[in-house]
Amino acid sequence: MLLIAVAAVRISSRSGLPSLLLYLGIGIAIGQDGIGNVHFDNAELTQVIGYAALVVILAEGGLGTKWKEIKPALPMAAVLSTAGVAVSVGVTAAAAHYWVGLDWRQALIIGAVVSSTDAAAVFSVLRKVPLPSRITGTLEAESGFNDAPVVILVVAFSTTGPVDSWYVLLGTIAMELAIGAAVGLAVGFLGSFGLRHVALPASGLYPIAVMAIAVVAYAAGAMAHGSGFLAVYLASVILGNARLPHAPANRGFAEGLGWIAQIGMFVLLGLLVTPHELVDDFWPAVMVGLVLTLVARPLSVFLSLLPFRVPWQEQALMSWAGLRGAVPIILATIPMVSGIEGSEKIFNIVFVLVVVYTLVQGPTLPWLARALRLGDGSEAADLGIESAPLERLRGHLLSVAVPQKSRMHGVEVAELRLPPGAAVTLVVREGKSFVPSPATVLRRGDELLVVATDPVRDATERRLRAVGQGGKLAGWLGTAGSGK
């Protein structure tokens, strides 16, 4: 099983297909209509495990989110995640009711379920296409934010009895989002403060502590009757941008857990589905997906971004990049657990829709980005900096990796102009290490060891990042982060 999962990862990485399809295929292959003939129909267990996996995936996504990229895109992402979701739900539900013939409750559930985008699916196929930071920031923030209102809507539509009025739903969504945001910000800031000021006895405990804080954010948000998903995402964004010790190791650990969560979740979802029952719901799923992809998603993007005057090329790419991943399939188990009439049909339609349109949209996203001339290779790559605290020496050892597109290339060590109390002590180049002189010219691919005293640690890192973005004249030309 492990070998199959590893092979799926490699195929996904090389083909550009989201791993969703491969892992679902594994689950279907060992399911009751496959070679394994494993019978599994526990929707409640699938929902619980799916929620747990989503917490890990959202935490991993938040830790890898760069604040400087999503900050300018936050207003657009917020509108897309609220008003955009409302437009998408309404248009898709109308199509499911009038075109496919579902009753309004079933149509609204499907409309809400498929209105959540998936960051992992989007960026797994766009990883080789450099895009402007406004697009990547908007898509990433939207996918992190829109899970919360969608979950609230699906739960509301899946309750037995009459559905609440629209203004009640709107108030509930606003309240839960506000509580979730407050809890996530509080846990994130408190957690990052603690990790920066409390020395753990082993470096391997930092990644575990970071993930534990993210889980606490979800639990606290849910217990406060807020959105736990929004809480865990915001807390993870703060932790990922807080310059914590061993930050690359923290992200690597979270990424590994995210892969494990995705593999287990998708295989379980593949086991839950009964392939021979999908035949009758194939064309209804294609019809609903057609409206969602060609009408609902573009209309929601157009109306949401209208006040921001976004170029039509960027709107077109963001419309096509609304990939649906694991979240819709997991949310489709909510009406099954609630005992809603026709819930099996809803699950089958959502399952087919996600698979078919991910297969269509995924491989074509890089091509569309190039066709719209949105590939942006001009931005300098950010430095990879890892901090190892030297508690007894009241200092920090910074490991700095100079990427290929960094403007630190060609800069002399003296031209870094690090603050007093910081110095470059070692350079590793092509496998060989040496102690640099002030006239040593830094090159792409170099790894630097920088020692900084505790008071100037943050200023040193800001200065290094500024030079990486703006070159030797950083600070003089308006680039932030000068250590002078």
RODREN-9044 format. One record per residue (C-alpha): x, y, z; residue in one letter. Coordinates in steps of 0.05 Angstrom, whole numbers, plus 5000, padded with zeros to 4 digits. Example, Ala and Ser with C-alpha at 12.3 -4.5 7.8 and 13.67 -1.06 7.14 Angstrom:
2
pt xx=5246; yy=4910; zz=5156; residu=A
pt xx=5273; yy=4979; zz=5143; residu=S
# end
This chain:
484
pt xx=5000; yy=5000; zz=5000; residu=M
pt xx=5057; yy=5047; zz=5018; residu=L
pt xx=5092; yy=5032; zz=4952; residu=L
pt xx=5028; yy=5047; zz=4914; residu=I
pt xx=5020; yy=5114; zz=4950; residu=A
pt xx=5093; yy=5133; zz=4935; residu=V
pt xx=5083; yy=5115; zz=4862; residu=A
pt xx=5020; yy=5158; zz=4861; residu=A
pt xx=5059; yy=5218; zz=4888; residu=V
pt xx=5112; yy=5211; zz=4834; residu=R
pt xx=5060; yy=5203; zz=4778; residu=I
pt xx=5023; yy=5264; zz=4804; residu=S
pt xx=5086; yy=5306; zz=4807; residu=S
pt xx=5108; yy=5288; zz=4736; residu=R
pt xx=5041; yy=5289; zz=4701; residu=S
pt xx=5013; yy=5353; zz=4731; residu=G
pt xx=4949; yy=5318; zz=4752; residu=L
pt xx=4923; yy=5333; zz=4822; residu=P
pt xx=4939; yy=5275; zz=4868; residu=S
pt xx=4864; yy=5272; zz=4885; residu=L
pt xx=4849; yy=5230; zz=4824; residu=L
pt xx=4905; yy=5180; zz=4837; residu=L
pt xx=4887; yy=5169; zz=4910; residu=Y
pt xx=4813; yy=5164; zz=4895; residu=L
pt xx=4831; yy=5112; zz=4842; residu=G
pt xx=4870; yy=5072; zz=4894; residu=I
pt xx=4809; yy=5072; zz=4940; residu=G
pt xx=4762; yy=5052; zz=4885; residu=I
pt xx=4810; yy=4997; zz=4862; residu=A
pt xx=4810; yy=4963; zz=4930; residu=I
pt xx=4736; yy=4977; zz=4943; residu=G
pt xx=4676; yy=4933; zz=4935; residu=Q
pt xx=4674; yy=4937; zz=4859; residu=D
pt xx=4750; yy=4931; zz=4853; residu=G
pt xx=4803; yy=4879; zz=4861; residu=I
pt xx=4804; yy=4885; zz=4937; residu=G
pt xx=4729; yy=4876; zz=4945; residu=N
pt xx=4731; yy=4915; zz=5011; residu=V
pt xx=4661; yy=4935; zz=5033; residu=H
pt xx=4659; yy=5003; zz=5069; residu=F
pt xx=4597; yy=5046; zz=5077; residu=D
pt xx=4609; yy=5084; zz=5142; residu=N
pt xx=4595; yy=5156; zz=5122; residu=A
pt xx=4599; yy=5182; zz=5193; residu=E
pt xx=4670; yy=5155; zz=5204; residu=L
pt xx=4690; yy=5183; zz=5136; residu=T
pt xx=4665; yy=5251; zz=5156; residu=Q
pt xx=4703; yy=5251; zz=5223; residu=V
pt xx=4768; yy=5229; zz=5190; residu=I
pt xx=4757; yy=5278; zz=5134; residu=G
pt xx=4749; yy=5336; zz=5182; residu=Y
pt xx=4812; yy=5316; zz=5218; residu=A
pt xx=4850; yy=5312; zz=5152; residu=A
pt xx=4824; yy=5380; zz=5131; residu=L
pt xx=4851; yy=5410; zz=5195; residu=V
pt xx=4920; yy=5383; zz=5178; residu=V
pt xx=4915; yy=5405; zz=5105; residu=I
pt xx=4892; yy=5476; zz=5124; residu=L
pt xx=4947; yy=5481; zz=5175; residu=A
pt xx=4999; yy=5460; zz=5123; residu=E
pt xx=4971; yy=5510; zz=5074; residu=G
pt xx=4972; yy=5566; zz=5125; residu=G
pt xx=5043; yy=5552; zz=5146; residu=L
pt xx=5065; yy=5556; zz=5073; residu=G
pt xx=5027; yy=5620; zz=5059; residu=T
pt xx=5070; yy=5683; zz=5051; residu=K
pt xx=5037; yy=5742; zz=5085; residu=W
pt xx=5068; yy=5792; zz=5037; residu=K
pt xx=5033; yy=5756; zz=4978; residu=E
pt xx=4964; yy=5749; zz=5008; residu=I
pt xx=4961; yy=5816; zz=5044; residu=K
pt xx=4945; yy=5857; zz=4981; residu=P
pt xx=4896; yy=5802; zz=4959; residu=A
pt xx=4857; yy=5797; zz=5025; residu=L
pt xx=4799; yy=5843; zz=5004; residu=P
pt xx=4789; yy=5805; zz=4939; residu=M
pt xx=4795; yy=5738; zz=4973; residu=A
pt xx=4745; yy=5758; zz=5027; residu=A
pt xx=4693; yy=5780; zz=4975; residu=V
pt xx=4704; yy=5717; zz=4934; residu=L
pt xx=4696; yy=5674; zz=4996; residu=S
pt xx=4630; yy=5706; zz=5016; residu=T
pt xx=4593; yy=5742; zz=4961; residu=A
pt xx=4626; yy=5697; zz=4909; residu=G
pt xx=4604; yy=5635; zz=4946; residu=V
pt xx=4533; yy=5662; zz=4949; residu=A
pt xx=4531; yy=5674; zz=4874; residu=V
pt xx=4560; yy=5605; zz=4859; residu=S
pt xx=4511; yy=5570; zz=4906; residu=V
pt xx=4451; yy=5606; zz=4876; residu=G
pt xx=4468; yy=5594; zz=4803; residu=V
pt xx=4489; yy=5521; zz=4813; residu=T
pt xx=4428; yy=5505; zz=4855; residu=A
pt xx=4382; yy=5535; zz=4803; residu=A
pt xx=4414; yy=5492; zz=4749; residu=A
pt xx=4409; yy=5429; zz=4792; residu=A
pt xx=4335; yy=5444; zz=4805; residu=H
pt xx=4310; yy=5466; zz=4737; residu=Y
pt xx=4357; yy=5427; zz=4691; residu=W
pt xx=4371; yy=5363; zz=4730; residu=V
pt xx=4304; yy=5360; zz=4767; residu=G
pt xx=4328; yy=5357; zz=4839; residu=L
pt xx=4284; yy=5386; zz=4894; residu=D
pt xx=4307; yy=5452; zz=4923; residu=W
pt xx=4338; yy=5423; zz=4986; residu=R
pt xx=4381; yy=5375; zz=4946; residu=Q
pt xx=4398; yy=5428; zz=4896; residu=A
pt xx=4419; yy=5478; zz=4950; residu=L
pt xx=4462; yy=5425; zz=4983; residu=I
pt xx=4498; yy=5409; zz=4918; residu=I
pt xx=4506; yy=5483; zz=4903; residu=G
pt xx=4538; yy=5495; zz=4971; residu=A
pt xx=4581; yy=5432; zz=4970; residu=V
pt xx=4615; yy=5447; zz=4904; residu=V
pt xx=4626; yy=5521; zz=4918; residu=S
pt xx=4690; yy=5508; zz=4958; residu=S
pt xx=4756; yy=5511; zz=4920; residu=T
pt xx=4818; yy=5470; zz=4938; residu=D
pt xx=4886; yy=5502; zz=4944; residu=A
pt xx=4924; yy=5436; zz=4941; residu=A
pt xx=4891; yy=5418; zz=4875; residu=A
pt xx=4904; yy=5487; zz=4845; residu=V
pt xx=4977; yy=5494; zz=4863; residu=F
pt xx=4995; yy=5422; zz=4848; residu=S
pt xx=4983; yy=5437; zz=4775; residu=V
pt xx=5009; yy=5509; zz=4776; residu=L
pt xx=5074; yy=5494; zz=4812; residu=R
pt xx=5115; yy=5500; zz=4747; residu=K
pt xx=5081; yy=5564; zz=4724; residu=V
pt xx=5105; yy=5627; zz=4760; residu=P
pt xx=5046; yy=5674; zz=4768; residu=L
pt xx=5039; yy=5745; zz=4792; residu=P
pt xx=5034; yy=5747; zz=4868; residu=S
pt xx=4964; yy=5779; zz=4865; residu=R
pt xx=4935; yy=5717; zz=4830; residu=I
pt xx=4970; yy=5666; zz=4874; residu=T
pt xx=4954; yy=5706; zz=4937; residu=G
pt xx=4880; yy=5712; zz=4919; residu=T
pt xx=4871; yy=5639; zz=4900; residu=L
pt xx=4908; yy=5615; zz=4962; residu=E
pt xx=4871; yy=5661; zz=5011; residu=A
pt xx=4804; yy=5646; zz=4978; residu=E
pt xx=4814; yy=5571; zz=4984; residu=S
pt xx=4833; yy=5579; zz=5057; residu=G
pt xx=4774; yy=5625; zz=5073; residu=F
pt xx=4716; yy=5596; zz=5034; residu=N
pt xx=4714; yy=5529; zz=5070; residu=D
pt xx=4684; yy=5562; zz=5131; residu=A
pt xx=4620; yy=5593; zz=5100; residu=P
pt xx=4610; yy=5533; zz=5056; residu=V
pt xx=4610; yy=5485; zz=5116; residu=V
pt xx=4560; yy=5529; zz=5151; residu=I
pt xx=4514; yy=5529; zz=5091; residu=L
pt xx=4518; yy=5454; zz=5080; residu=V
pt xx=4503; yy=5439; zz=5153; residu=V
pt xx=4444; yy=5488; zz=5151; residu=A
pt xx=4415; yy=5458; zz=5088; residu=F
pt xx=4425; yy=5387; zz=5114; residu=S
pt xx=4385; yy=5396; zz=5178; residu=T
pt xx=4319; yy=5359; zz=5183; residu=T
pt xx=4260; yy=5407; zz=5182; residu=G
pt xx=4253; yy=5475; zz=5149; residu=P
pt xx=4315; yy=5513; zz=5128; residu=V
pt xx=4328; yy=5579; zz=5163; residu=D
pt xx=4313; yy=5644; zz=5128; residu=S
pt xx=4368; yy=5676; zz=5087; residu=W
pt xx=4379; yy=5732; zz=5137; residu=Y
pt xx=4386; yy=5682; zz=5194; residu=V
pt xx=4438; yy=5643; zz=5153; residu=L
pt xx=4474; yy=5707; zz=5137; residu=L
pt xx=4477; yy=5727; zz=5210; residu=G
pt xx=4501; yy=5657; zz=5230; residu=T
pt xx=4556; yy=5658; zz=5178; residu=I
pt xx=4579; yy=5728; zz=5199; residu=A
pt xx=4579; yy=5709; zz=5273; residu=M
pt xx=4617; yy=5643; zz=5263; residu=E
pt xx=4668; yy=5675; zz=5217; residu=L
pt xx=4680; yy=5732; zz=5266; residu=A
pt xx=4689; yy=5683; zz=5325; residu=I
pt xx=4734; yy=5637; zz=5284; residu=G
pt xx=4777; yy=5696; zz=5260; residu=A
pt xx=4784; yy=5723; zz=5331; residu=A
pt xx=4803; yy=5655; zz=5360; residu=V
pt xx=4851; yy=5640; zz=5303; residu=G
pt xx=4887; yy=5706; zz=5310; residu=L
pt xx=4891; yy=5701; zz=5385; residu=A
pt xx=4918; yy=5629; zz=5385; residu=V
pt xx=4966; yy=5645; zz=5328; residu=G
pt xx=4997; yy=5706; zz=5363; residu=F
pt xx=5000; yy=5672; zz=5431; residu=L
pt xx=5030; yy=5609; zz=5401; residu=G
pt xx=5083; yy=5646; zz=5361; residu=S
pt xx=5102; yy=5688; zz=5421; residu=F
pt xx=5110; yy=5626; zz=5464; residu=G
pt xx=5153; yy=5589; zz=5413; residu=L
pt xx=5198; yy=5650; zz=5402; residu=R
pt xx=5210; yy=5660; zz=5477; residu=H
pt xx=5209; yy=5589; zz=5505; residu=V
pt xx=5268; yy=5544; zz=5486; residu=A
pt xx=5246; yy=5472; zz=5475; residu=L
pt xx=5295; yy=5418; zz=5495; residu=P
pt xx=5300; yy=5388; zz=5425; residu=A
pt xx=5294; yy=5418; zz=5355; residu=S
pt xx=5247; yy=5362; zz=5334; residu=G
pt xx=5195; yy=5387; zz=5383; residu=L
pt xx=5184; yy=5452; zz=5346; residu=Y
pt xx=5146; yy=5422; zz=5287; residu=P
pt xx=5103; yy=5381; zz=5335; residu=I
pt xx=5088; yy=5443; zz=5377; residu=A
pt xx=5069; yy=5483; zz=5315; residu=V
pt xx=5019; yy=5430; zz=5292; residu=M
pt xx=4992; yy=5423; zz=5363; residu=A
pt xx=4979; yy=5498; zz=5365; residu=I
pt xx=4942; yy=5494; zz=5298; residu=A
pt xx=4898; yy=5437; zz=5325; residu=V
pt xx=4884; yy=5478; zz=5388; residu=V
pt xx=4861; yy=5536; zz=5344; residu=A
pt xx=4810; yy=5491; zz=5310; residu=Y
pt xx=4785; yy=5461; zz=5375; residu=A
pt xx=4780; yy=5529; zz=5409; residu=A
pt xx=4743; yy=5559; zz=5349; residu=G
pt xx=4693; yy=5501; zz=5347; residu=A
pt xx=4681; yy=5502; zz=5422; residu=M
pt xx=4667; yy=5577; zz=5418; residu=A
pt xx=4614; yy=5562; zz=5365; residu=H
pt xx=4656; yy=5594; zz=5312; residu=G
pt xx=4689; yy=5569; zz=5249; residu=S
pt xx=4744; yy=5522; zz=5269; residu=G
pt xx=4769; yy=5517; zz=5197; residu=F
pt xx=4780; yy=5592; zz=5192; residu=L
pt xx=4813; yy=5592; zz=5261; residu=A
pt xx=4863; yy=5538; zz=5243; residu=V
pt xx=4880; yy=5572; zz=5176; residu=Y
pt xx=4891; yy=5641; zz=5206; residu=L
pt xx=4931; yy=5614; zz=5265; residu=A
pt xx=4975; yy=5575; zz=5217; residu=S
pt xx=4987; yy=5636; zz=5173; residu=V
pt xx=5011; yy=5674; zz=5233; residu=I
pt xx=5056; yy=5617; zz=5255; residu=L
pt xx=5084; yy=5609; zz=5185; residu=G
pt xx=5103; yy=5683; zz=5181; residu=N
pt xx=5128; yy=5692; zz=5253; residu=A
pt xx=5201; yy=5675; zz=5239; residu=R
pt xx=5199; yy=5616; zz=5286; residu=L
pt xx=5261; yy=5574; zz=5301; residu=P
pt xx=5271; yy=5517; zz=5251; residu=H
pt xx=5217; yy=5546; zz=5205; residu=A
pt xx=5236; yy=5503; zz=5144; residu=P
pt xx=5233; yy=5441; zz=5187; residu=A
pt xx=5165; yy=5462; zz=5213; residu=N
pt xx=5138; yy=5470; zz=5143; residu=R
pt xx=5170; yy=5405; zz=5120; residu=G
pt xx=5138; yy=5367; zz=5177; residu=F
pt xx=5070; yy=5398; zz=5163; residu=A
pt xx=5077; yy=5382; zz=5089; residu=E
pt xx=5091; yy=5310; zz=5105; residu=G
pt xx=5031; yy=5306; zz=5151; residu=L
pt xx=4990; yy=5340; zz=5097; residu=G
pt xx=5009; yy=5286; zz=5046; residu=W
pt xx=4992; yy=5231; zz=5095; residu=I
pt xx=4925; yy=5264; zz=5109; residu=A
pt xx=4909; yy=5272; zz=5035; residu=Q
pt xx=4928; yy=5200; zz=5019; residu=I
pt xx=4887; yy=5171; zz=5075; residu=G
pt xx=4827; yy=5216; zz=5063; residu=M
pt xx=4823; yy=5205; zz=4988; residu=F
pt xx=4832; yy=5130; zz=4994; residu=V
pt xx=4777; yy=5128; zz=5045; residu=L
pt xx=4731; yy=5169; zz=5000; residu=L
pt xx=4746; yy=5121; zz=4943; residu=G
pt xx=4727; yy=5063; zz=4988; residu=L
pt xx=4661; yy=5097; zz=5007; residu=L
pt xx=4636; yy=5105; zz=4935; residu=V
pt xx=4603; yy=5047; zz=4898; residu=T
pt xx=4626; yy=5053; zz=4825; residu=P
pt xx=4568; yy=5017; zz=4792; residu=H
pt xx=4519; yy=5066; zz=4825; residu=E
pt xx=4554; yy=5125; zz=4791; residu=L
pt xx=4529; yy=5107; zz=4722; residu=V
pt xx=4459; yy=5135; zz=4732; residu=D
pt xx=4486; yy=5200; zz=4762; residu=D
pt xx=4541; yy=5211; zz=4711; residu=F
pt xx=4505; yy=5258; zz=4663; residu=W
pt xx=4469; yy=5298; zz=4718; residu=P
pt xx=4538; yy=5310; zz=4748; residu=A
pt xx=4567; yy=5331; zz=4681; residu=V
pt xx=4508; yy=5379; zz=4670; residu=M
pt xx=4514; yy=5411; zz=4740; residu=V
pt xx=4590; yy=5416; zz=4732; residu=G
pt xx=4582; yy=5449; zz=4664; residu=L
pt xx=4540; yy=5504; zz=4694; residu=V
pt xx=4587; yy=5510; zz=4754; residu=L
pt xx=4650; yy=5515; zz=4711; residu=T
pt xx=4625; yy=5558; zz=4654; residu=L
pt xx=4572; yy=5602; zz=4687; residu=V
pt xx=4572; yy=5601; zz=4763; residu=A
pt xx=4647; yy=5607; zz=4777; residu=R
pt xx=4661; yy=5660; zz=4723; residu=P
pt xx=4600; yy=5700; zz=4744; residu=L
pt xx=4620; yy=5697; zz=4818; residu=S
pt xx=4691; yy=5719; zz=4800; residu=V
pt xx=4667; yy=5776; zz=4755; residu=F
pt xx=4617; yy=5804; zz=4805; residu=L
pt xx=4664; yy=5796; zz=4865; residu=S
pt xx=4724; yy=5829; zz=4831; residu=L
pt xx=4684; yy=5884; zz=4796; residu=L
pt xx=4702; yy=5937; zz=4849; residu=P
pt xx=4776; yy=5919; zz=4844; residu=F
pt xx=4784; yy=5930; zz=4769; residu=R
pt xx=4822; yy=5865; zz=4757; residu=V
pt xx=4844; yy=5854; zz=4684; residu=P
pt xx=4801; yy=5804; zz=4646; residu=W
pt xx=4861; yy=5757; zz=4637; residu=Q
pt xx=4869; yy=5749; zz=4711; residu=E
pt xx=4794; yy=5740; zz=4720; residu=Q
pt xx=4793; yy=5686; zz=4667; residu=A
pt xx=4850; yy=5647; zz=4700; residu=L
pt xx=4818; yy=5653; zz=4769; residu=M
pt xx=4752; yy=5629; zz=4741; residu=S
pt xx=4784; yy=5567; zz=4710; residu=W
pt xx=4827; yy=5556; zz=4772; residu=A
pt xx=4766; yy=5541; zz=4816; residu=G
pt xx=4786; yy=5468; zz=4824; residu=L
pt xx=4745; yy=5425; zz=4870; residu=R
pt xx=4783; yy=5375; zz=4912; residu=G
pt xx=4772; yy=5336; zz=4975; residu=A
pt xx=4728; yy=5386; zz=5011; residu=V
pt xx=4665; yy=5378; zz=4968; residu=P
pt xx=4667; yy=5302; zz=4973; residu=I
pt xx=4676; yy=5305; zz=5048; residu=I
pt xx=4620; yy=5356; zz=5055; residu=L
pt xx=4575; yy=5311; zz=5013; residu=A
pt xx=4577; yy=5261; zz=5071; residu=T
pt xx=4541; yy=5311; zz=5117; residu=I
pt xx=4472; yy=5300; zz=5086; residu=P
pt xx=4485; yy=5225; zz=5087; residu=M
pt xx=4499; yy=5227; zz=5162; residu=V
pt xx=4438; yy=5272; zz=5173; residu=S
pt xx=4393; yy=5224; zz=5135; residu=G
pt xx=4371; yy=5273; zz=5082; residu=I
pt xx=4329; yy=5241; zz=5028; residu=E
pt xx=4369; yy=5229; zz=4964; residu=G
pt xx=4435; yy=5239; zz=5000; residu=S
pt xx=4467; yy=5180; zz=4963; residu=E
pt xx=4450; yy=5214; zz=4897; residu=K
pt xx=4480; yy=5279; zz=4922; residu=I
pt xx=4545; yy=5243; zz=4941; residu=F
pt xx=4549; yy=5208; zz=4873; residu=N
pt xx=4537; yy=5272; zz=4834; residu=I
pt xx=4590; yy=5310; zz=4874; residu=V
pt xx=4639; yy=5252; zz=4867; residu=F
pt xx=4632; yy=5248; zz=4792; residu=V
pt xx=4633; yy=5324; zz=4784; residu=L
pt xx=4697; yy=5332; zz=4823; residu=V
pt xx=4733; yy=5276; zz=4786; residu=V
pt xx=4711; yy=5295; zz=4716; residu=V
pt xx=4723; yy=5370; zz=4721; residu=Y
pt xx=4789; yy=5363; zz=4759; residu=T
pt xx=4812; yy=5317; zz=4702; residu=L
pt xx=4791; yy=5371; zz=4652; residu=V
pt xx=4814; yy=5434; zz=4688; residu=Q
pt xx=4877; yy=5409; zz=4722; residu=G
pt xx=4921; yy=5394; zz=4662; residu=P
pt xx=4897; yy=5455; zz=4623; residu=T
pt xx=4912; yy=5507; zz=4677; residu=L
pt xx=4986; yy=5515; zz=4661; residu=P
pt xx=4969; yy=5521; zz=4587; residu=W
pt xx=4916; yy=5574; zz=4601; residu=L
pt xx=4965; yy=5614; zz=4644; residu=A
pt xx=5015; yy=5615; zz=4588; residu=R
pt xx=4962; yy=5631; zz=4535; residu=A
pt xx=4939; yy=5690; zz=4577; residu=L
pt xx=5012; yy=5712; zz=4585; residu=R
pt xx=5007; yy=5711; zz=4660; residu=L
pt xx=5071; yy=5674; zz=4674; residu=G
pt xx=5114; yy=5721; zz=4714; residu=D
pt xx=5188; yy=5704; zz=4719; residu=G
pt xx=5212; yy=5774; zz=4737; residu=S
pt xx=5201; yy=5771; zz=4812; residu=E
pt xx=5262; yy=5755; zz=4854; residu=A
pt xx=5257; yy=5690; zz=4893; residu=A
pt xx=5254; yy=5696; zz=4968; residu=D
pt xx=5311; yy=5670; zz=5011; residu=L
pt xx=5303; yy=5607; zz=5052; residu=G
pt xx=5326; yy=5625; zz=5122; residu=I
pt xx=5326; yy=5576; zz=5181; residu=E
pt xx=5340; yy=5599; zz=5252; residu=S
pt xx=5372; yy=5555; zz=5305; residu=A
pt xx=5369; yy=5590; zz=5373; residu=P
pt xx=5434; yy=5590; zz=5414; residu=L
pt xx=5402; yy=5602; zz=5482; residu=E
pt xx=5464; yy=5599; zz=5526; residu=R
pt xx=5501; yy=5646; zz=5479; residu=L
pt xx=5442; yy=5693; zz=5471; residu=R
pt xx=5447; yy=5690; zz=5396; residu=G
pt xx=5421; yy=5657; zz=5333; residu=H
pt xx=5452; yy=5618; zz=5277; residu=L
pt xx=5417; yy=5634; zz=5212; residu=L
pt xx=5423; yy=5586; zz=5153; residu=S
pt xx=5410; yy=5624; zz=5089; residu=V
pt xx=5399; yy=5591; zz=5021; residu=A
pt xx=5408; yy=5636; zz=4960; residu=V
pt xx=5359; yy=5613; zz=4906; residu=P
pt xx=5370; yy=5618; zz=4831; residu=Q
pt xx=5328; yy=5682; zz=4822; residu=K
pt xx=5355; yy=5719; zz=4883; residu=S
pt xx=5384; yy=5788; zz=4872; residu=R
pt xx=5436; yy=5772; zz=4926; residu=M
pt xx=5475; yy=5742; zz=4868; residu=H
pt xx=5536; yy=5785; zz=4855; residu=G
pt xx=5533; yy=5822; zz=4921; residu=V
pt xx=5596; yy=5825; zz=4964; residu=E
pt xx=5592; yy=5805; zz=5037; residu=V
pt xx=5609; yy=5876; zz=5058; residu=A
pt xx=5553; yy=5902; zz=5014; residu=E
pt xx=5502; yy=5864; zz=5055; residu=L
pt xx=5510; yy=5919; zz=5107; residu=R
pt xx=5486; yy=5874; zz=5164; residu=L
pt xx=5472; yy=5909; zz=5230; residu=P
pt xx=5527; yy=5910; zz=5284; residu=P
pt xx=5524; yy=5844; zz=5321; residu=G
pt xx=5515; yy=5801; zz=5259; residu=A
pt xx=5566; yy=5771; zz=5212; residu=A
pt xx=5571; yy=5720; zz=5156; residu=V
pt xx=5616; yy=5665; zz=5185; residu=T
pt xx=5615; yy=5611; zz=5132; residu=L
pt xx=5597; yy=5602; zz=5058; residu=V
pt xx=5582; yy=5534; zz=5027; residu=V
pt xx=5591; yy=5534; zz=4951; residu=R
pt xx=5587; yy=5472; zz=4907; residu=E
pt xx=5597; yy=5427; zz=4966; residu=G
pt xx=5658; yy=5464; zz=4993; residu=K
pt xx=5657; yy=5510; zz=5053; residu=S
pt xx=5702; yy=5570; zz=5068; residu=F
pt xx=5705; yy=5630; zz=5113; residu=V
pt xx=5688; yy=5692; zz=5070; residu=P
pt xx=5724; yy=5758; zz=5069; residu=S
pt xx=5687; yy=5825; zz=5063; residu=P
pt xx=5702; yy=5824; zz=4988; residu=A
pt xx=5674; yy=5753; zz=4976; residu=T
pt xx=5621; yy=5756; zz=4921; residu=V
pt xx=5559; yy=5714; zz=4935; residu=L
pt xx=5531; yy=5669; zz=4881; residu=R
pt xx=5467; yy=5633; zz=4865; residu=R
pt xx=5463; yy=5567; zz=4902; residu=G
pt xx=5507; yy=5590; zz=4959; residu=D
pt xx=5489; yy=5572; zz=5031; residu=E
pt xx=5509; yy=5622; zz=5084; residu=L
pt xx=5516; yy=5615; zz=5159; residu=L
pt xx=5502; yy=5681; zz=5193; residu=V
pt xx=5511; yy=5691; zz=5268; residu=V
pt xx=5468; yy=5745; zz=5299; residu=A
pt xx=5461; yy=5767; zz=5371; residu=T
pt xx=5391; yy=5763; zz=5400; residu=D
pt xx=5375; yy=5838; zz=5397; residu=P
pt xx=5391; yy=5844; zz=5322; residu=V
pt xx=5364; yy=5776; zz=5299; residu=R
pt xx=5301; yy=5804; zz=5267; residu=D
pt xx=5337; yy=5864; zz=5236; residu=A
pt xx=5389; yy=5817; zz=5206; residu=T
pt xx=5336; yy=5773; zz=5174; residu=E
pt xx=5299; yy=5833; zz=5147; residu=R
pt xx=5363; yy=5860; zz=5117; residu=R
pt xx=5380; yy=5793; zz=5084; residu=L
pt xx=5311; yy=5787; zz=5054; residu=R
pt xx=5315; yy=5859; zz=5029; residu=A
pt xx=5380; yy=5847; zz=4994; residu=V
pt xx=5352; yy=5783; zz=4965; residu=G
pt xx=5294; yy=5823; zz=4935; residu=Q
pt xx=5329; yy=5888; zz=4917; residu=G
pt xx=5403; yy=5874; zz=4910; residu=G
pt xx=5460; yy=5914; zz=4940; residu=K
pt xx=5421; yy=5979; zz=4936; residu=L
pt xx=5364; yy=5953; zz=4979; residu=A
pt xx=5342; yy=6006; zz=5027; residu=G
pt xx=5369; yy=6063; zz=4985; residu=W
pt xx=5318; yy=6048; zz=4930; residu=L
pt xx=5260; yy=6040; zz=4978; residu=G
pt xx=5265; yy=5965; zz=4991; residu=T
pt xx=5243; yy=5951; zz=5062; residu=A
pt xx=5286; yy=5916; zz=5112; residu=G
pt xx=5350; yy=5955; zz=5116; residu=S
pt xx=5390; yy=5938; zz=5176; residu=G
pt xx=5422; yy=6006; zz=5183; residu=K
# end
